[in-house]
Amino acid sequence: MINGLEGIPGSGKSYEGVVFHVLEALKQGRLVITNLPLNIDMFAALDPGYRDLIELRTRPAKQLGDWDATDIAERPAFQLWTDKEPVDPPVSVFTFGTVWDFYSTWRGPKGQGPLYVIDECHVSFPKTGTPDSVVQWFKLHRHFNADVLLMTQSFRDINQPIAQLIATLIKVRKADILGKADHYIRKVHAGYRGAEIQRNERKYEPQYFGLYRSNTQSGGSAEAGVQDVKPFIVYFTRFKWIWLLICLVVAVWAFWPQEGRTVFGTSTPGKAGMMRKSAFEAQKGSNAFIVPPSSAPSRPAQGASTPPPQAAEPKPVTMDPLFGKMLHMTGQIGKAGTEIWTFVVSAESRRLFDLTSVDLEGAGYTVKVTGTCMAFVTYKDVIRPVTCDAPYLGGSINKPVVIDTASGRRSDRNDEPSSVGGATREAMGWEERMQARNSEVKSIFPTTRR
């Protein structure tokens, strides 16, 4: 399989390639052929067997024969010379620039070939000028059970037929722009131009820096040593927990309940307020209201000491005999110079019973009539304004009955002549006259004889 690793200088390509590809292949007992500047002694310190599994290439391999892949199924593509000595490659050829750089007879316990890790592969495989034999080997690399990891700054600069063979492309970039100089961002793409299928963030582990020497450094591996760029978001991220704690403390202080206040800032009713509320609930549904007592002087007498304020005792609610019910005025009765007013008691828009002003005065009320349909009915400190607004009874409003002594007409009766369908009394004989007329008309249709 051919995989790609892309990143600008100092982005962490060497770290990713060594730690997650070279070291993993060595752990599996696989030969690694690479031009990376690896520190073999440090690998041998991890495992002495790693020394024999690392083959460093610093110059192109010699030509040992001929390359012919026209019939690779019948005979090997690498045809070794038996009568000639190896030939040195041209001076203009770089490492891994010839097909003989990929010749190896090593095989693992399961028959797998070596892992080729080629750093700065845009130098070995330029966009133009890459030998056809090298391109053919990449297309046939599975016949040799070999795997390849190509590392470059941009795969647009390498031979495109080879770039099109990449199965998985990994792009790395240092996270110093986010204020994390010891981290790098890793994006995995499905192929050379494929979509992103995975993204994660990895940290540079210092214990691996001694395994290699990055090409971007002159002395040692220090991808995490680049000067940090700190935008505003870096400072905000660094102190975000402090900001959250401050905001939490301010929110608790602002909404902490105080005496006489709720958590929402509204005042809570005291004892007197609760008593007034209960009195209001008791008077709900009645047309009575309580007259408040006269208030005391607002300023004390001069020279008198001001006593400390004390909570006023709530005055008991006066309950008249008709407490909780409505009172309505319905009419007037005059007899021998005496005027008696009639009333109706209701509850929930339903008439309960009738009574008169005499009945009310007998119950302790005082009736004061101020108009034709207006009166005040008083019981101690309870005053009821009463009008002619009695509920409906039998589909009509209960209003006083007025009788005209001259004509005898009543306000609750309609003595006008009634009409049917808008017809007057003169037109009532129309149906009889039509029946008489129809009886004189003879039918022009012959009658059927049986």
C-alpha positions as CSV (number, residue, x, y, z in Angstrom):
1,M,0.0,0.0,0.0
2,I,1.2,3.5,-0.8
3,N,0.5,6.2,1.8
4,G,1.3,9.9,1.8
5,L,2.4,12.3,4.5
6,E,2.1,16.0,3.6
7,G,3.1,19.1,5.6
8,I,5.1,22.3,5.4
9,P,8.5,22.4,7.0
10,G,8.4,22.1,10.8
11,S,4.8,20.8,10.8
12,G,5.7,17.4,12.3
13,K,6.1,15.2,9.2
14,S,9.3,13.5,10.6
15,Y,7.7,13.0,14.0
16,E,4.6,11.4,12.5
17,G,6.6,9.2,10.1
18,V,9.1,8.0,12.7
19,V,6.8,7.4,15.7
20,F,3.7,6.1,13.9
21,H,5.2,4.3,10.9
22,V,8.9,3.5,11.2
23,L,8.7,2.5,14.9
24,E,5.5,0.5,14.4
25,A,7.0,-1.4,11.5
26,L,10.1,-2.3,13.6
27,K,7.9,-3.5,16.4
28,Q,6.4,-6.0,13.9
29,G,9.8,-7.2,12.8
30,R,9.7,-5.5,9.4
31,L,12.7,-4.1,7.5
32,V,12.6,-0.3,7.0
33,I,14.4,1.2,4.0
34,T,14.5,5.0,4.3
35,N,16.4,8.2,3.7
36,L,15.2,9.7,7.0
37,P,18.1,10.8,9.2
38,L,17.4,8.1,11.9
39,N,19.6,7.6,15.0
40,I,20.2,3.9,14.8
41,D,21.9,3.8,18.2
42,M,18.8,5.2,19.9
43,F,16.6,2.6,18.2
44,A,19.1,-0.1,19.3
45,A,18.8,1.2,22.8
46,L,15.1,0.4,22.6
47,D,15.7,-3.0,21.1
48,P,19.0,-4.4,19.8
49,G,17.2,-6.2,17.0
50,Y,16.1,-2.9,15.5
51,R,19.7,-2.3,14.3
52,D,19.5,-5.0,11.7
53,L,16.0,-3.9,10.5
54,I,17.0,-0.4,9.6
55,E,18.6,0.3,6.2
56,L,19.5,4.0,5.6
57,R,19.9,5.2,2.0
58,T,22.0,8.4,1.4
59,R,22.8,7.8,-2.3
60,P,21.2,6.0,-5.2
61,A,21.7,2.2,-5.5
62,K,23.8,0.7,-8.2
63,Q,22.3,-0.9,-11.2
64,L,22.6,-4.7,-10.8
65,G,20.8,-5.8,-14.0
66,D,17.9,-5.0,-16.3
67,W,14.3,-4.0,-15.5
68,D,11.6,-5.7,-17.6
69,A,8.1,-5.9,-16.2
70,T,6.4,-6.9,-19.5
71,D,5.8,-10.5,-18.3
72,I,6.1,-10.2,-14.5
73,A,3.8,-13.2,-13.9
74,E,6.2,-15.5,-15.7
75,R,9.6,-14.1,-14.7
76,P,10.9,-11.6,-12.3
77,A,11.0,-7.9,-13.3
78,F,14.5,-7.5,-11.9
79,Q,16.9,-9.5,-14.2
80,L,20.3,-9.6,-12.5
81,W,23.5,-9.6,-14.5
82,T,25.7,-12.6,-14.2
83,D,28.5,-11.5,-16.5
84,K,28.7,-7.8,-15.6
85,E,29.7,-5.7,-12.6
86,P,27.2,-3.3,-11.0
87,V,27.0,0.1,-12.6
88,D,27.0,3.4,-10.7
89,P,24.0,5.6,-11.3
90,P,24.3,9.0,-13.1
91,V,25.4,11.9,-10.9
92,S,22.2,13.8,-11.6
93,V,20.0,11.0,-10.0
94,F,18.8,11.4,-6.4
95,T,18.2,8.7,-3.8
96,F,15.2,6.5,-4.8
97,G,15.5,8.0,-8.2
98,T,16.0,4.7,-10.0
99,V,14.1,1.5,-9.9
100,W,17.1,-0.4,-8.4
101,D,16.6,1.6,-5.2
102,F,13.5,-0.6,-4.7
103,Y,15.3,-3.9,-5.2
104,S,15.4,-6.1,-2.1
105,T,15.5,-9.8,-1.4
106,W,14.4,-9.4,2.2
107,R,11.2,-11.2,3.3
108,G,9.6,-11.3,6.7
109,P,8.3,-14.4,8.5
110,K,4.9,-14.0,6.7
111,G,6.5,-13.2,3.3
112,Q,6.0,-9.4,3.6
113,G,8.5,-7.1,1.9
114,P,10.2,-4.1,3.3
115,L,8.6,-0.7,4.2
116,Y,10.0,2.2,2.1
117,V,9.9,5.5,3.8
118,I,10.9,8.2,1.4
119,D,11.4,11.7,2.8
120,E,11.2,14.8,0.5
121,C,9.9,12.5,-2.3
122,H,9.3,15.5,-4.6
123,V,13.1,15.5,-5.1
124,S,13.2,11.8,-6.0
125,F,10.0,11.8,-8.2
126,P,9.7,15.3,-9.8
127,K,6.6,16.1,-11.7
128,T,8.5,15.7,-15.0
129,G,11.5,13.6,-15.5
130,T,10.7,10.6,-13.3
131,P,11.9,7.4,-15.1
132,D,9.1,5.1,-16.5
133,S,10.7,2.2,-14.7
134,V,10.1,3.9,-11.3
135,V,6.5,4.6,-12.2
136,Q,6.0,1.0,-13.3
137,W,7.5,-0.3,-10.0
138,F,5.0,1.8,-8.0
139,K,2.1,0.4,-10.0
140,L,3.4,-3.1,-9.4
141,H,4.6,-2.7,-5.8
142,R,2.1,-5.3,-4.5
143,H,3.9,-7.9,-6.5
144,F,6.9,-7.4,-4.3
145,N,4.8,-7.3,-1.0
146,A,6.2,-3.9,-0.3
147,D,4.6,-0.8,1.3
148,V,5.6,2.8,0.7
149,L,5.3,6.0,2.8
150,L,5.9,9.1,0.7
151,M,6.7,12.3,2.6
152,T,6.7,15.7,1.0
153,Q,5.6,19.3,1.4
154,S,3.1,19.2,-1.4
155,F,2.0,16.2,-3.5
156,R,1.3,18.6,-6.4
157,D,5.1,18.8,-7.0
158,I,5.7,15.0,-7.4
159,N,5.0,12.8,-10.4
160,Q,1.2,12.7,-10.7
161,P,0.8,9.1,-11.9
162,I,2.6,8.1,-8.6
163,A,0.5,10.6,-6.6
164,Q,-2.7,9.1,-8.0
165,L,-1.7,5.7,-6.4
166,I,-1.8,7.1,-2.8
167,A,-4.4,5.2,-0.8
168,T,-4.4,7.3,2.3
169,L,-3.1,10.9,2.6
170,I,-2.2,12.3,6.0
171,K,-1.8,16.1,6.3
172,V,-0.1,17.5,9.4
173,R,0.2,21.1,10.6
174,K,1.6,22.5,13.8
175,A,-1.0,23.9,16.2
176,D,1.2,26.9,17.3
177,I,-1.4,29.3,15.8
178,L,-3.8,28.0,18.6
179,G,-1.2,28.6,21.2
180,K,-0.2,24.9,21.4
181,A,3.4,24.7,20.3
182,D,3.7,21.2,21.6
183,H,0.8,19.8,19.5
184,Y,0.1,19.3,15.8
185,I,-3.1,18.7,13.9
186,R,-3.5,15.6,11.8
187,K,-6.0,15.2,9.0
188,V,-6.6,11.9,7.2
189,H,-7.9,12.0,3.6
190,A,-9.2,9.2,1.4
191,G,-6.6,9.3,-1.3
192,Y,-4.7,12.1,-3.0
193,R,-7.7,14.3,-3.7
194,G,-10.2,12.5,-1.5
195,A,-12.4,13.9,1.2
196,E,-11.3,14.3,4.8
197,I,-12.3,11.2,6.8
198,Q,-10.7,11.9,10.2
199,R,-9.1,14.7,12.2
200,N,-7.4,14.6,15.5
201,E,-4.7,16.5,17.5
202,R,-1.5,14.8,18.7
203,K,1.1,16.0,21.2
204,Y,4.9,15.9,20.6
205,E,6.3,13.4,23.1
206,P,9.9,14.5,23.9
207,Q,11.1,11.0,24.5
208,Y,10.9,10.3,20.7
209,F,13.0,13.3,19.6
210,G,16.2,11.4,20.0
211,L,15.2,8.8,17.4
212,Y,15.7,11.1,14.4
213,R,17.1,14.4,13.2
214,S,14.6,16.6,11.4
215,N,15.8,18.0,8.1
216,T,14.4,21.4,9.1
217,Q,16.9,21.6,12.1
218,S,20.6,21.9,12.0
219,G,21.4,20.3,15.3
220,G,18.5,18.2,16.5
221,S,14.8,17.5,16.6
222,A,12.8,20.3,18.0
223,E,9.6,20.7,16.1
224,A,8.1,22.0,19.3
225,G,10.7,24.8,19.5
226,V,9.3,27.2,16.9
227,Q,8.4,30.6,18.2
228,D,4.8,30.6,19.5
229,V,2.2,32.9,17.9
230,K,-0.3,34.0,20.5
231,P,-3.5,35.6,19.1
232,F,-6.2,36.8,21.4
233,I,-8.0,33.4,21.4
234,V,-4.9,31.9,23.1
235,Y,-5.2,34.2,26.1
236,F,-8.9,33.7,26.2
237,T,-8.5,29.9,26.2
238,R,-5.8,30.1,28.8
239,F,-7.9,32.1,31.3
240,K,-11.4,30.8,30.3
241,W,-11.8,28.9,33.5
242,I,-11.0,32.0,35.6
243,W,-13.6,34.0,33.6
244,L,-16.2,31.3,34.1
245,L,-15.6,31.2,37.9
246,I,-15.9,35.0,38.1
247,C,-19.1,35.0,36.1
248,L,-20.5,32.2,38.4
249,V,-19.7,34.2,41.5
250,V,-21.3,37.4,40.1
251,A,-24.4,35.5,39.1
252,V,-24.8,33.9,42.6
253,W,-24.3,37.3,44.2
254,A,-26.8,39.1,42.0
255,F,-29.6,36.5,42.4
256,W,-29.0,35.7,46.1
257,P,-32.4,36.3,48.0
258,Q,-32.5,39.1,50.5
259,E,-34.9,39.9,53.3
260,G,-38.1,41.1,51.8
261,R,-37.0,40.2,48.2
262,T,-37.2,37.1,46.1
263,V,-34.5,35.8,43.9
264,F,-36.1,37.6,41.0
265,G,-35.9,41.0,42.7
266,T,-39.6,41.3,43.5
267,S,-40.8,42.2,47.0
268,T,-42.4,39.6,49.2
269,P,-45.7,40.6,51.0
270,G,-45.5,41.0,54.7
271,K,-48.1,40.0,57.3
272,A,-50.3,43.0,56.7
273,G,-50.1,42.5,53.0
274,M,-51.2,38.8,53.4
275,M,-54.2,40.0,55.5
276,R,-55.2,42.5,52.9
277,K,-54.9,39.8,50.2
278,S,-57.1,37.5,52.2
279,A,-59.7,40.3,52.7
280,F,-59.6,40.9,49.0
281,E,-60.2,37.3,48.3
282,A,-63.1,37.2,50.7
283,Q,-64.8,40.3,49.1
284,K,-64.3,38.8,45.6
285,G,-67.7,38.2,44.0
286,S,-69.4,41.0,45.9
287,N,-70.3,44.6,45.0
288,A,-69.4,45.8,48.5
289,F,-66.3,47.6,49.5
290,I,-64.8,48.7,52.9
291,V,-64.3,52.3,53.7
292,P,-60.8,52.8,55.1
293,P,-60.4,54.7,58.4
294,S,-59.1,58.3,58.4
295,S,-55.4,58.4,58.4
296,A,-53.4,59.9,61.2
297,P,-51.5,63.1,60.8
298,S,-48.4,62.7,58.7
299,R,-46.1,64.9,60.9
300,P,-45.8,64.5,64.7
301,A,-46.4,67.4,67.1
302,Q,-43.4,69.6,67.5
303,G,-41.3,68.6,70.5
304,A,-42.8,65.2,70.7
305,S,-40.5,62.2,70.4
306,T,-41.1,59.9,67.5
307,P,-41.8,56.4,68.6
308,P,-40.3,53.5,66.7
309,P,-42.5,52.3,63.8
310,Q,-44.6,49.3,64.7
311,A,-46.5,47.0,62.4
312,A,-50.2,48.0,62.3
313,E,-52.6,45.3,63.4
314,P,-54.9,44.3,60.6
315,K,-58.5,45.5,61.0
316,P,-61.1,42.6,61.1
317,V,-63.2,42.3,57.9
318,T,-66.8,43.3,58.3
319,M,-69.2,40.6,57.1
320,D,-72.7,41.9,56.3
321,P,-75.7,39.5,56.1
322,L,-75.4,39.5,52.3
323,F,-71.7,38.9,52.4
324,G,-70.5,37.4,49.1
325,K,-73.7,38.1,47.2
326,M,-74.8,40.8,44.7
327,L,-77.7,43.2,45.3
328,H,-79.7,44.7,42.4
329,M,-82.5,47.3,42.3
330,T,-85.7,46.2,40.5
331,G,-88.5,48.7,41.2
332,Q,-90.5,51.1,43.4
333,I,-93.9,50.7,45.2
334,G,-95.7,53.9,46.3
335,K,-98.6,53.6,48.7
336,A,-100.2,56.3,51.0
337,G,-97.2,58.5,50.7
338,T,-94.8,55.7,51.5
339,E,-92.1,54.6,49.0
340,I,-90.8,51.0,49.1
341,W,-88.0,49.9,46.8
342,T,-87.7,46.3,45.6
343,F,-84.4,44.5,45.2
344,V,-83.1,41.1,44.0
345,V,-80.2,39.1,45.5
346,S,-78.1,37.1,43.1
347,A,-75.0,35.0,43.1
348,E,-72.9,33.9,40.1
349,S,-75.4,35.6,37.7
350,R,-78.4,33.6,39.2
351,R,-81.3,35.2,41.0
352,L,-81.8,33.9,44.5
353,F,-84.6,35.8,46.1
354,D,-86.5,39.1,46.2
355,L,-86.7,41.5,49.0
356,T,-87.6,45.2,49.7
357,S,-86.0,48.1,51.4
358,V,-88.0,47.3,54.5
359,D,-86.4,43.9,54.7
360,L,-82.9,45.5,54.3
361,E,-83.5,48.0,57.0
362,G,-84.8,45.3,59.3
363,A,-81.5,43.5,58.7
364,G,-79.5,46.5,59.7
365,Y,-78.9,48.1,56.3
366,T,-79.4,51.8,55.4
367,V,-80.9,52.4,52.0
368,K,-80.2,55.8,50.3
369,V,-81.8,56.3,46.9
370,T,-80.0,58.8,44.7
371,G,-81.8,58.3,41.4
372,T,-84.4,56.3,39.4
373,C,-82.1,53.2,39.2
374,M,-79.3,54.2,41.7
375,A,-79.0,53.7,45.4
376,F,-76.4,53.1,48.2
377,V,-77.0,50.3,50.7
378,T,-74.8,50.6,53.8
379,Y,-74.1,48.2,56.5
380,K,-71.7,49.6,59.1
381,D,-68.5,50.4,57.1
382,V,-69.6,48.3,54.1
383,I,-71.2,50.3,51.3
384,R,-72.9,48.7,48.3
385,P,-73.6,50.8,45.1
386,V,-76.8,49.3,43.7
387,T,-78.3,49.8,40.2
388,C,-81.0,48.2,38.0
389,D,-78.7,45.4,36.7
390,A,-80.6,42.3,37.9
391,P,-79.8,39.0,36.0
392,Y,-82.0,37.7,33.3
393,L,-85.1,35.8,34.3
394,G,-87.1,33.8,31.8
395,G,-85.4,35.4,28.8
396,S,-86.1,39.0,29.8
397,I,-84.5,41.6,31.9
398,N,-86.3,42.2,35.2
399,K,-87.2,45.8,35.0
400,P,-89.9,47.8,37.0
401,V,-93.4,47.3,35.6
402,V,-95.0,50.6,34.5
403,I,-98.9,50.9,34.2
404,D,-100.6,53.7,32.3
405,T,-103.6,54.6,34.5
406,A,-105.3,56.4,31.6
407,S,-105.1,53.7,29.0
408,G,-104.5,50.7,31.2
409,R,-101.5,49.6,29.1
410,R,-98.6,47.7,30.8
411,S,-94.9,47.9,30.0
412,D,-94.6,44.1,30.3
413,R,-97.3,43.4,27.7
414,N,-97.7,44.2,24.0
415,D,-101.4,45.1,23.3
416,E,-100.7,46.1,19.6
417,P,-102.5,44.1,17.0
418,S,-100.2,41.1,16.0
419,S,-99.4,40.3,12.4
420,V,-98.4,37.0,10.8
421,G,-95.5,37.0,8.4
422,G,-95.6,40.8,8.2
423,A,-99.3,40.9,7.0
424,T,-101.8,43.3,8.5
425,R,-105.3,42.4,9.8
426,E,-106.8,43.6,6.4
427,A,-104.9,40.9,4.6
428,M,-105.9,38.0,6.8
429,G,-108.7,36.9,4.5
430,W,-106.4,36.3,1.5
431,E,-106.3,32.6,1.9
432,E,-110.1,32.2,2.0
433,R,-110.6,34.3,-1.1
434,M,-108.0,32.3,-3.0
435,Q,-109.8,29.1,-2.1
436,A,-113.2,30.5,-3.3
437,R,-111.6,31.7,-6.6
438,N,-110.0,28.3,-7.3
439,S,-113.3,26.6,-6.8
440,E,-114.8,28.5,-9.8
441,V,-112.0,27.5,-12.2
442,K,-112.8,24.5,-14.3
443,S,-110.1,22.1,-15.3
444,I,-109.3,21.9,-19.1
445,F,-107.9,18.4,-18.8
446,P,-110.4,15.6,-19.6
447,T,-111.2,13.3,-16.8
448,T,-110.5,9.6,-17.1
449,R,-113.6,7.4,-17.0
450,R,-113.3,4.0,-15.6
